Amino acid sequence: MTKITLVTGGSRGLGRNSALSIARRGGDVVITYRSQADEAAATVAEIEALGRKALAFPLDTGDIASFAAFAETLKAALAATWRRETFDHLVNNAGHGDLTPIGTTTVDQFDRLVDVHFKGVFFLTQTLLPLIADGGRIVNLSSGLTRVSLPGYAVYAAVKGAVEVLSLYMAKELGARGIAVNTVAPGAIETDFGGGAVRDNVDVNKLFAGMTALGRVGVPDDIGPMIASLLSPDNRWINAQRIEVSGGQAI
């Protein structure tokens, strides 16, 4: 049976690359997007060009009140497109960067980071648990910034650290259903994350490249295929792990 993966924030960046990598390995994909419907449609078209099925739905992962309706939409789509009541893999990828020093962080910035990166991950997963097949997989995205500090990312890194702990508890509590849960922590990657600083700012790019054993910053193709591989049967015994994918950053 073809595996179905839900990738939040799958219209761009690492989510898009993960969705395409999963499709290249023979999986079907549902992606979510917050506002860029055109980008989501283009990603769906690319997946379909690979011969796989794909759907895209809007979802703000910081809007917890919307999750029940989203689950009903997803349930109907699974039945209509795949004639199934469940999907197999959940990749909690959606998020945003907010460079905000401790001394000037506002309550709104703090709350938004917590809502999207921690509460959203917790309650979206909770809401979707009845739709995740036994023996499935959950991948939660974290960050290399939980291990190496960078001024201005205190709140972002702290909520990602919370996700890493949450992943351990998910793995423990969902193990009876055969669901494996892992955290993937990318290092510095050339995407539009954080305003595209790593990709577009030459000085920032050189800074992180100099910190990395392999001598460069990452690109989306360093992350998406790894996530797709983690979801494959070859890695069925990997569970409750934080896997940093950084090229050896700050070692």
Backbone hydrogen bonds, N-H to C=O, Kabsch-Sander energy under -0.5 kcal/mol:
donor,donor_aa,acceptor,acceptor_aa,energy
5,T,28,D,-2.2
6,L,89,H,-3.1
7,V,5,T,-0.6
7,V,30,V,-2.8
8,T,6,L,-0.6
8,T,91,V,-2.3
10,G,7,V,-0.8
10,G,32,T,-1.7
11,S,32,T,-0.6
12,R,9,G,-0.7
15,G,12,R,-0.9
16,R,12,R,-1.6
17,N,13,G,-2.2
18,S,14,L,-2.4
19,A,15,G,-2.5
20,L,16,R,-2.5
21,S,17,N,-2.3
22,I,18,S,-2.6
23,A,19,A,-2.1
24,R,20,L,-2.3
25,R,21,S,-1.0
26,G,23,A,-2.0
27,G,22,I,-2.2
28,D,3,K,-2.6
29,V,53,K,-2.1
30,V,5,T,-2.9
31,I,55,L,-2.8
32,T,7,V,-1.7
33,Y,57,F,-1.5
37,A,35,S,-1.6
40,A,36,Q,-2.0
41,A,37,A,-2.6
42,A,38,D,-2.1
43,T,39,E,-2.1
44,V,40,A,-2.5
45,A,41,A,-2.3
46,E,42,A,-2.0
47,I,43,T,-2.2
48,E,44,V,-2.7
49,A,45,A,-2.0
50,L,46,E,-0.7
50,L,47,I,-1.0
51,G,48,E,-1.8
52,R,47,I,-1.6
55,L,29,V,-1.5
57,F,31,I,-2.1
59,L,33,Y,-2.8
61,T,59,L,-0.8
63,D,60,D,-2.2
64,I,62,G,-1.0
66,S,63,D,-1.8
67,F,64,I,-1.6
70,F,66,S,-2.0
71,A,67,F,-2.6
72,E,68,A,-1.7
73,T,69,A,-2.2
74,L,70,F,-2.8
75,K,71,A,-2.6
76,A,72,E,-2.2
77,A,73,T,-2.1
78,L,74,L,-2.7
79,A,75,K,-1.8
80,A,76,A,-2.4
81,T,77,A,-2.7
82,W,77,A,-0.5
82,W,78,L,-1.8
83,R,78,L,-0.8
83,R,79,A,-0.7
84,R,78,L,-1.6
87,F,131,L,-2.7
88,D,4,I,-2.0
89,H,4,I,-2.1
90,L,137,R,-2.3
91,V,6,L,-3.1
92,N,90,L,-0.6
92,N,139,V,-2.6
93,N,91,V,-1.5
100,T,98,D,-0.9
100,T,152,G,-3.0
104,T,101,P,-1.4
105,T,101,P,-0.9
105,T,102,I,-0.7
110,F,106,T,-2.5
111,D,107,V,-3.1
112,R,108,D,-2.3
113,L,109,Q,-2.1
114,V,110,F,-2.3
115,D,111,D,-3.1
116,V,112,R,-2.5
117,H,113,L,-2.3
118,F,114,V,-1.9
119,K,114,V,-2.5
120,G,114,V,-0.5
120,G,115,D,-2.0
122,F,118,F,-2.7
123,F,119,K,-3.0
124,L,120,G,-2.4
125,T,121,V,-1.8
126,Q,122,F,-2.4
127,T,123,F,-2.3
128,L,124,L,-2.2
129,L,125,T,-1.1
129,L,126,Q,-0.6
131,L,128,L,-2.0
132,I,128,L,-0.9
132,I,129,L,-0.9
133,A,87,F,-3.1
135,G,177,R,-1.9
136,G,133,A,-1.5
137,R,88,D,-2.0
138,I,180,A,-2.4
139,V,90,L,-2.7
140,N,182,N,-2.5
141,L,92,N,-2.1
142,S,184,V,-3.2
144,G,186,P,-2.5
146,T,143,S,-1.6
147,R,144,G,-1.7
148,V,144,G,-1.9
153,Y,150,L,-1.7
157,A,153,Y,-2.9
158,A,154,A,-2.2
159,V,155,V,-2.5
160,K,156,Y,-1.9
161,G,157,A,-2.3
162,A,158,A,-1.8
163,V,159,V,-1.8
164,E,160,K,-1.9
165,V,161,G,-1.8
166,L,162,A,-2.8
167,S,163,V,-2.4
168,L,164,E,-1.2
169,Y,165,V,-1.6
170,M,166,L,-2.7
171,A,167,S,-2.5
172,K,168,L,-1.9
173,E,169,Y,-2.8
174,L,170,M,-2.8
175,G,171,A,-0.7
177,R,174,L,-1.6
178,G,175,G,-1.9
179,I,174,L,-1.7
180,A,136,G,-1.8
180,A,178,G,-0.6
182,N,138,I,-2.2
183,T,241,Q,-3.2
184,V,140,N,-2.1
185,A,243,I,-2.8
187,G,245,V,-1.8
190,E,218,G,-2.5
191,T,189,I,-1.5
195,G,192,D,-1.2
196,G,193,F,-1.0
197,A,193,F,-0.7
197,A,194,G,-0.5
199,R,191,T,-0.6
200,D,196,G,-3.4
201,N,197,A,-2.2
202,V,200,D,-0.8
205,N,201,N,-2.6
206,K,202,V,-2.5
207,L,203,D,-2.2
208,F,204,V,-2.2
209,A,205,N,-2.4
210,G,206,K,-2.4
211,M,207,L,-0.7
212,T,209,A,-1.2
213,A,248,G,-2.5
214,L,247,G,-1.4
215,G,212,T,-2.0
218,G,188,A,-2.8
222,D,219,V,-2.8
223,I,220,P,-1.7
224,G,220,P,-2.4
227,I,223,I,-2.2
228,A,224,G,-2.5
229,S,225,P,-2.2
230,L,226,M,-2.3
231,L,227,I,-1.4
232,S,229,S,-1.3
235,N,232,S,-1.7
236,R,233,P,-1.6
238,I,235,N,-1.5
239,N,237,W,-0.6
240,A,181,V,-2.5
243,I,183,T,-3.2
243,I,241,Q,-0.7
244,E,242,R,-0.7
245,V,185,A,-2.1
246,S,244,E,-0.5
250,A,211,M,-3.3
251,I,248,G,-0.6
